Amino acid sequence: MGEPLLSAELTRAAVARYVDALNAHDADAIAACVSPDFVNEHTSPLGRSVTGRDGYRANLTGFLADFADLHYAIEDLIVEDGRAALAYRMSFRLLSAGGKPVEVRGVFRFRVGAHSLITHRTDYWDSGEVRRQLADPAP
């Protein structure tokens, strides 16, 4: 929090680079968008929080393998200095649940540091909705 504030333009570019890497399913590119002391905080009981770029990168391989066709569609992006809030619609097929398709809305909050690397991401999404979709029989 003592870092100088990043401009809104640089913050927007850092967030866009991160979402693009997620949508490309490129674990190395995703990890390259975050700081070495990155905090990945999940508020959902189904999410797993982790601290540090190395730990985050280690988790990405399994996450990207299980979440086939992962895509984040940006619904809204609000940026102020080194902070951003991004409303998204995430879609994927969960292979560990038989490849069932899921779509859920959520919000990321980001803090971006002086080197245009994301230092903190908080992810808010409804795990109850994910469970409901996974439990519903296929149409």
Order of alpha helices (4+ residues) and beta strands (2+ residues): alpha-alpha-beta-beta-alpha-beta-beta-beta-beta-alpha
